[in-house]
Amino acid sequence: MKNREIAGIFNSIADALEIKGEIDFKVLAYRKAARTIEGLTEDIDKLARENKLDSIPGIGQGMREKITEYLKTGKMSKQAEALSGIPETLLELLGIQGLGGKTIHVINKELGVKSIEDLKKVVDDGSLAGLRGFGDKKAANIKKAIETRESYTARISIYEASIIADALVDFVKSLPSVSRVSVAGSLRRMKETVGDIDILCSSSKGPEVVQAFTRHPGAIQVLAEGETKGSILAKIESAQRQVDLRVVSEEEYGAALLYFTGSKEHNVKLRSLAKDRGLKISEYGVFRGNKRIAGRSEQDCYRALDMPWIPVEMREDRGEIELALSGKLPVLVELEDIKGDLHVHSRASDGTMSLEEIIEAGRQAAYSYIAICDHSVSAGYAHGLDAKRLAAQGAEIDSLNRSQKKFRLLKGTEVDILPDGKLDFPDEVLAGLDFVVAAIHSAFRKNVTARISAACRNPYIRTIAHPTGRLISGRSGYEVDVEAIIEAAAATGTALELNSYYDRLDLNELNLKKAKERGVKITIGTDTHYPGGLGMIRFGLGIARRAWLEKGDIVNCLAAEKIQASKKNLPKK
């Protein structure tokens, strides 16, 4: 599907127009087109071949012509026109949190900033803070955003890594001589960001497999090609990364998978344990002297060291080996335990799906419920619902639920916690809902801890969405005391959200562990605005498992009836 590619091009045109200082309505037209196309469930190329581009809501003739041009030629002349005259280094500034096209236009025009290095200079010499509309605080935030961005440039998101890995694993699996294949490394351990991608397979025809791998259509550069190892720079859709393939024998596969999955610290502990038992463990197997006693599977390798298989996400040497040796490993939550998504947006606010489409997407995901949590009225940028529209949506949900078997929509909202600490809806509105999510969307540095704590004390708030407000790619988040939020949640029976959107994954694994220790329940929500986004539950689930969460820790493992019946029993404020 080329949907994401075309959406990316439209967003790049909007960025370029903003940098050049173009009028707002042109920019907004491209932003809207990008959101619409990214949210399509159908392949835009297929729609074009069937002459159905005019069926896409909100896409006019001009945009359709540009889409057709790209699908036919692989290029969009408007993109080249928009980008002309803008240095590449100036475009790189878009990767800094807090810098949009308009801001870049201003600092380029007023201070001559053309690169990240230029930006650093004007931050350090005080000229950025002196610019009208900036000030010391905004300049300090931009400096912090630069530092955050640079700390992640060596890694890519788990989402981008998965796009590449999924495609290449499927390809290697399809080769006739390959019997087993798996991703390894930090991606297999579900870390939120990934360096190079490692793939392992078993085959007796290593050179043949490596040769096929290095000639994959997504390989834009071959970095190495040997008899059992290959390395390429791969580009799949818009994601690009180095991918290393290792081919091993069937007898070695389990030991190699264990070794190349890591972590380094986990492997070191295993080697020490093996030594204490008069054994040696390596990527080739577990050996007693020169005799290999295990290696075909990870389970065999762990068993040779007198312990059960340890879940991949736990392998960080944080006590998991000691738990395994004592027979006390937790039973981590599985995808099959998740009965529904507790944070989804519909077309009523800024999503792309109708309620009927959400029901169908939920059924496809084998869920029994989805909570509709559209933005509240203060989120004007997201077409937030007022009380009247929310009530109308609730009536529509009730009507749809009457015709459903074994599936229901939960009536909810993502209600804003306002800068003054109040909620965007009064209690009498919230009381009529099944599931209320509260969230900070403004005034990130204004009494955030107190505002969230107050929301926890409200009897109708079920969970706090993305509690720290971070974006992994470049925003550190709110000025919030996370431990105080966890305490407030524990004291009031409020859950905290693990937001599965790959650039949030908030709460992170360490804070999730703290919440678990205090008995705080966790909700998992994709916060999705389009059908494909429901699949991002895999990333939230991976982080939950890294935090050692079990079925009983997660609200989504309850049936819908129990969620509706378990509203907090707190007195009104």
N, C-alpha and C positions, 0 to 999 in steps of 0.2 A: 504493500500500500504506500502511495506517495502523499497521503494526507498530511503527515507531519512535515514532510519536505516543503510542501506548498505553504502550509501554515507558517513555517519558519521563514520562508521568503517574504511573505506578506508582513510578518513582524519586522524583518530586517528593513523593508521599505519604509515602514512607519518610523523605525528608529532613525533612519537616514533623513527622512523628511523633518523630524523633530530637530535633529542636529543642525539642519540647514535653516531652521526657524520658520518652517512652513505653517500655514494656518491649521488650527486644531481639527476642523471637520475632515480634512484629507487624512490626517493621521488616524483619527478614530475610525474612519471607514476601513482602513487596512487592518487595524487591530480587531475590529468586529469580524471581518472576513476570516482572519486567522483563527479566532476562537471558534467560529462556526465550523470551519473545515477540520480543525483538530478534534472537534467533538463528534464528527460523523462516524457512524458505525459501518457504513458501506465504503468500499474502495472508490475513491474519486475518479480513478482511471476507468473503472467499470462504468460509473455513471456517465462519464464523457463518451465512452464507446456506445452507450445506449441512448445518447442524446438526452440525458436526464439532468444535466447541470442546472437547468432552470427550476428543478424541483428542490434545490437547496435553499432553504429560507434565508432571506436577507442578502443573497448573492446576486448582484445586478449584472447587466450586460457587460459592463466594462471589466468587472472582476472575472466573469466567465471567459471572456476573450483572453485574459492573461493566463488563466488556468489552462485553457486549450493550447495556448502557445507553448507553455512549459511542458505539457504532456507530449506535444508533437516534436519539440526541438531540444528539450532538456534545459532550456534557458528561458528567462523572462526579461525582456528588454527593459521593462520599467525598473527592475531591480538594478540593472547596470546604470541606467539613467540616474536613479536616486542616489546610488553610491558614488557616482562620479564626482571627483573633486574632494572627497573625504579621505584623509589619510587612514590607513589600516590601524595605525596606533591610536587614532582618535576613537575608532569603533571599539577598540579593546576596553575603553573606559566604561562601556555599557555593562561590563562584567563586575563593576564595583557597585555594591549595594548602596542605594541612595542617589545614584547618578542615572537619571533618565536622559532622554534626548534633549529635553528642554534645558536641563541644568548644564549638560555638556555644551550646548550652544552658547549659553551665557559665559561659562568659564573660558571657552575658546575665544569668544569675541572680546571679552574684557581683560583676560589675563594671558591670552596666547597659549593656553594649555592644549597640547597636541598628543600627549602620551601619559602613561602612568607615571613615568619619571618626572615629567613636568608637573603633574598633579601633586606628587610628593613634595616637590620644591615649594609650590605655592601654599601647601599646608604648613610646611615647616617654617617658612619665612613670614607667615601670618597674613599674607595678602589674600588668601581665600577667606579667612575669617573676616577680613575688612571689607569684603565685597557685600554690596547691599543684598539683604535677604539671607545671609549666611550666619556669621557670628561664630564665636569660639566653640559653642557646643556642637553646631552642625559640622564645623571643620574637624573637631575631635572625633565625631562619629564617622566621618569619611575616612579619616586616618585609620581608625579601627577596622573599617570595612576593607581597606586596602590590605591590611595585615592579615585579616581573615581570609580574603580571597587568595592571597599569595601562599597561605599555608595549605590550600587545597589544590593548587594548580598541578601538583605532582600526582593527583589522584582524580578519579572520576566517580560519579554517583553510582550506587548499586543498580539503579535503573538503567543507566547507559551501559554499564558492564553486562547486565543481563541481556540487553538487546543483542549485543555482540556474541556473548557466550551461548545463548539459546540457539542462535542461527548456526554457529560453528559446531556445537555439540550435535545438533540434528544432522548436519552434513557428515560429520565423521561417523556417526552411528549408521548412516546409510551405506557406508563403504562395505563391500562384501566380506572383506577379510577381518573386519573389526567385530569382536564379540562383546566387549564392554567399554563404556565411555562415560566420563564424568568430568564436570568442572571441579577444580581443586582450589587451593589457596584461600585468600580472604573472602572471595566471592562465595565459595561454598560455606564458609563460616558465617556468611550474611553480615559482614561488616558494612557500615553505612557508606563508606567510600572504599574504592578499590584501586590498587596500583595496576600492575600488569595482570593479565588474565591467564590462568593456567588450566590446560585441559589435559587429561590423561586418558589413554585408551589401551586396550590389550589387543595384540595381533601378532601373528607369526610373520607378517610381511611389512616390517617397519618402513623400508625405503619407499614402497609403493604407497603406503598411507601418508607418509610425510610429503611425498611429491604431490599427491592429490590435495592435501591440506594447503600447501604453499601456492597452489594454482586455483584456490577458491576465488570466485568472482569478487568477493569482498576484500581480497588482499591487494592493497594499493602499493605495498612494498614488501619484498622478501628480505628478511633480516638474517636468516640462517636456514640452511637445509642440509641435514645429515641423514644418517641411516635410521636413527631412532628419535631424533629431535628436529623440530622445525619451529621457526619463529617468523611471524608476519606482523606488519602494521595493517590492521583490518579496519575497514569503514563499513558499517552496516547501518542503513538509514543515515541519521546524522551523527551517530556515535562512532568514535575513532579511538583505537587503543592497540597496544602491542599484545599479541596473543602467542603464548608458547604451548606447543604440543609435545608430549612425550609418549612414546610407544613402548610398552613393556610386555613381557610374557604373561600368560594366564597365572602362572605360579607366583609371580611377583606383584600382580595387580593390586591386591588388598594392602600389602605393605607399602607400595609406592603411593597409593591413594592416601593412606594415613600420613605418610611422610610429607607429601607435597600439599596436603591440606593444612598442616600445621595445627596450631601456631608453633613458632620456634620454641617458645617457653614450654608448651605442652610436650613437644618432642624431646626436649632436654630432660624433662622429668621422667618420661618413659624410658629413655636410655639409661638413666641412673637406676631406675627400678629394675630394668632388665639386668644390669650389671650386678645388682645385689642378689639376683637369683641365678647368677652364673650363666646368663644369656647375653646375647647381643641383638639389638634391633636396629634395622636400617631400612632404606628404601627397597632393599632386595628381599627382606623377610626377617623372621625371628630365628636366630641360630643358637644351637647348643653345640659349641665347637664348630665343626665345619658342616654340621647337618642342619638343614633348614627344617624347622618344626612347624612353621606357620608362614603364611604369605599370600594365599589365594584370596582371602577376604579380611577386611578390617576386624570382623568379629573374631576370626581365628587368632589374629595378632594380639588383641586384648585378652582373649581367653588364655593364651600362652603366658600372660603376665598375671593370671589369676584375678581377672576383673571382667565385668560385662562391657559390652560396647558402649562408648560414651557419645552422646549426641554431639553432632558436629559443632553446633553453635556454642557449646559449653567449653570447647577446647582452648582455653586461654590461661591455664595454670592458675585458676582462682579458687582452687579447692575441689575441683571436679574429680581429680584422680583419687584423692583421699575419700571422697564420698563413694566412688565406685568400689574401692577396696573394702569399704565397710558395708557395702550393699545398700546404700542410702541415696542413690541417685534419684532426683525428682523425676516424675513422669511429666515431661514437658507437653504443653498444649500442641495439638496437631490441627491442621487445616480442617479436618473432618469434624473437629469439636466446635468450630465456628458456625453458629446458626444464622447469623445475619450481620449486616453492616449498620452501624449506629451513627453514621454521619454522611448523608448524601444530599446533594443539592439538585433541585429540579429547575425546569424552565421558568418557574414562577419568579425566581430571583435571577441568578447569573449562571445557572446550569443550562445544559442543552437538551435534557430529556424531559418528555412528558411523564406524568405519573404512570401511564400505561407502559411506556418504554422502560421505566424503572422496574416495574413489576416483572416484565419479560427478562430484563437483565438479571434481576434477582433470582428468578427461576433457573436461568441458564447457569448461574453460579451455585445452584443447589441450596440456596438459602430458604429459610421459612419466613423471614421478615427483613425489611429495610426501614430505617428511621429517616423520614423526610425532614431535614433540618435546614431549611432555607434561611437566608439572612433576614434580620429584623429591620425595621424601618429606617434606623439611623445609617445603615449601610447603603446610602443612596447610590454609591458607585456600583453596587451590585444589585440594584433594583429591589432593595429590601422590602419585605412585606409589612404593611401596617396591620392593625388588629382586624380590620374588615376583610382584607385579602386573606389573612391567615385563617379566619373563620370560614371563608368560602373554600379555601383549600381543604380544611378539615372536613367540611361537608362532602367534598368530592372524594376524599380518601374513604370516608365512611361508606359512601355509595359503591366505590370500587371494591372495598373489602367484602361487602355483602355478596359479591359475585365470585369471590375467590375461594378456592379449596386449597388448604395446606399452605397458604401464603397470605401475609397481610402487610400492609404499610402501617407504620407507627406514625402518628401525628406528632410532629416536633417542630423545633425552631433552633437556629443558632442565634441566640439572643445576645446582643452586644452588652458588655459591661462598660458603661459610659465613663467619661473622664471624672465625673463627680461621684462615681461609685454606685450610682443607681443602675437598674436594669432597663432595657429598652421597652419592655412590656410590663404592665402592672401584674400583680399576683393573680388577679381574677382571670386574666388571659392565659397565663402559664398553667393555671390549675386545670384547664380543660385539655391539656396536651398529654400525650403518652410518654414523651421523652424530650427533655429540655437540655440542650447543650448551651453553655455560657462561654463567651470568648471575648478577649481583648482584641480590638481591631484599630484602636487609635490611642493617642497619648501614651506611647510605649514607656515613657519615663516618668509618668505621673502617678505616684502612689499605687503601683501595680499590685504589690503584695496585699495591701489593704483592700483593694477593689476585688481581687479574686477571693480573698478570705471572706469578704462580705457576701459574695455570690454563693460561696459554699454554705453559708448560714441560711440561705433562702430555702424554704421547704420544697420548692419545685425544681430546683436545679439538680439534675442528675449527674452531670459530668462537666468538667472544665476542659474545653478544647485547646489543643496545642499550648500547654500551660506555660512554656518558656518563650514561645514566639520566635524561636530561632529558625533561620534558613541555613541549611548546611553549606550552601554554596557561597554565602557571603553576608549573613546577618546573625550577629551573636544573640539577638533576642531582646526581651524586655529587661528592664531593671527590676528583677524579681528575686526574692528569697525563696528558692525552691523548697528548702526544708520547712520553712514556715507554711508554705502552701500544702505540703504533704501533711503537716500536723493539722491544718485546718480541715483538710479532707477527711483525715482519720477521725477527728472530733465530731464531724457532722454527718458521716456516712455518705459523703460525696465521692463519686468516682473521679479518676483523672484519665484523660484520653491519651492513648498512643495513636497519634495521627500517622496513618500509613503512607501519606504522600511522600515520595522518596526524598524530597528536599526538606522535609520537616522531620519525620521520624522522632516526634516529640510527644511524650517524654523519651529521652534517650535511655540506653540500657542501664546505666549506673543509677539514674534517678528512679527508674522502674524498680530496681532492686530495693532501693530505700523505701519506696511506696509499699512494696510487698511486705517488707519487714514490719511496717506500721499497720498492716492489715487493710490497706487501701485497695479497693477494687479498681480494675483497669477496664476501660472501654476501648475497643479498636474501631476506628472509623477511617475510611479512605478519604473523606472530605471531597469525594469526587464530584465533578461537574459534567462528566461525559461517560458513556457506557463502558469504554475500555478501562476507565479508571478503577472500576471495581476490582480488577485484577491486582491492583497495588496492595491488596490485603496481604499478599505474599511477603512484602517487605516489612510490614508491621508485624506479621507473625514471626519473621526471622529475628527481629529485634526483641520481641517478647520471649522467644526461646533463648536468646543471648542473655536475657535477664533472668533466666531460669523460671519463667512463669508457668504455672500449671493451669489446668482447666478451671479449677475453683477460684483462680485469681481474676478471671476475665468474665465480664458481664455478658459478652456476646455468646458465651457458651450456655446461657440460660434460654429456655423457651420464651417466646413472646409473651405468653400469659404470665409468666413469673416476672418478667421485666415490668409489665404493666401493673402487677399487683404489689411490687416492691418499692413503691414510692416512699420517699423519706417521710418519717413521722415526726417532723420537727414543728414546734409551735411557730406561728407567724411572728415576724419581727415586731 
